[in-house]
């Protein structure tokens, strides 16, 4: 899963460089550039949420805690770091699609 995130991040970076330096005119942008950038952004957002939910699950937290980790990370990550919730890597369920 890490390689998927690294690969999509690199592809999105390359597309943004292509857009900035090769396509300087705004009327010269092809439709596939916008579509591929949007798809890569959605993929990265989905995997980011899945990874954050995995962090919450190994500490025994619920989906609502995941929402807190996403929207208020400066409060919820210190709760994980300094709270009394034990790290339970055996509690994580793995299937063919990764943690989940």
Secondary structure, 3 states (H helix, E strand, C coil): CHHHHHHHHHHHHHHHHHHHHCCCCHHHCCHHHHHHHHHHHHHHHHHHHHHHHHHHHHCCCCHHHHHHHHHCHHHHHHHHHHCCCCCCHHHCCEECCEEC
